[in-house]
Amino acid sequence: MKLLVFVLNEEEKLEEILEGFLEIGIKGATVIESVGMGKIISQDIPIFAGLRDLFASSSPHNRTIFSIIEDEMVEKTIHIINKIMGDIKEEPGKGILFFLNVDMFISAEKKLI
C-alpha cells in the first residue's frame, strides 16, 4: 500500500482530479487547505517582505489530497493527474505528487444500508 500525497496548486482542478480518482478506482481521499512556505514568509513575516516578487507567481492557497492506495494504482494515479494537469514533472508550479510506503492501514468501513 501507498500513501498518495498530492499538493494541488491549481485549486480549480480539484473537482476534476477527484472525479478522475473515482474513474480509476480511488474511492476515498482527504482534502485539506494548505499554504506554501513562500506565501507565509513573503506575506506574513515583515523581514522577508522583499521576497514578495519572488513568490508572486506561486499560488497563495493549495489543496493537499491524501489517500491510501494499492501499489498497482500508482501508475494509474500519475497518468490521471498528468492527463488533467499536464505533465507536472515538466511544468513547474502545478503541484507536487509523491507516494510513501504504508506498513499498516486500519480503518472501519462504513456499511451502507
Helices and strands as residue ranges (DSSP letters): E 2-8, G 11-13, H 14-24, E 30-34, H 37-44, G 46-51, E 62-69, G 71-73, H 74-85, E 95-101
